[in-house]
Amino acid sequence: MKVIIVGCTHAGTIAATEIMKNHPETELTIYERKDNFSFLSCGISLYLEGKVQRLEDMFYSSPQELREMGAEVRDNHDVLKIDAIHHQIQVANMTNGDIFTDTYDKLIMTTGSSVLVPPLFGIDNSRVLLCKNYQQAQAIYSAAKEYHNIAIIGAGYAGVEFAEALSETGHHVSMFQSRKQVLNNYVDDNMSEWAVNLLRDHNVDIHLEHEVTAFTGD
């Protein structure tokens, strides 16, 4: 049995581990477009606050670990096309530009999610940062060392955690949320109000029902 995993997210890492543990005879190949995987993005706020000293500690697996289990790991490889009829994929080697095809008996898609980027004016400004992966976390940490005033757009789990973490490191944090409450997809009004009060106790300026329409300035 030849199995290909596209995207080594948490799901991909666990799938690969379970396959090699329970079916070690499997010919398993993993394609991942980044040069790292198994990054615990939920721990970024701990790193920003200083509770985790090394961002590298947020990885719980490695390509070498999966290779030792018998998997073939190809990082810096981007899957361009999938031919489900003929069980083929087209892959680009992002290091040298080579494009090739590979075949499979079973295909596992674990490409994960991505940050929703609104089409706002100035979104491409170098001081507007997204936060999802290892590289973006590094960029935010570097920016936080240089700048004191930080604006956070969105008050979901990540936004609330970052606001608390950065306020604890002495930054002036402003949070903008288009809805009337924080954590609106997760908690009721009473719990949201409690969270707002906690954030304000941490000196976070919260602007509810304020929608950001553009980013300006250098």
QUIRA-V685938 format. One record per helix or strand. SS is the DSSP state (~ for helix, > for strand). FROM is the first residue (numbers start at 1). TO is the last residue. If there is no record, write none. Layout:
{{SS FROM TO} {SS FROM TO}}
//
This chain:
{{> 2 6} {~ 10 22} {> 27 32} {> 39 39} {~ 41 49} {~ 55 58} {> 59 59} {~ 63 68} {> 72 75} {> 77 83} {> 88 93} {> 99 103} {> 106 109} {> 121 121} {~ 134 146} {> 149 153} {~ 157 168} {> 172 177} {~ 189 201} {> 205 208} {> 214 214}}
//
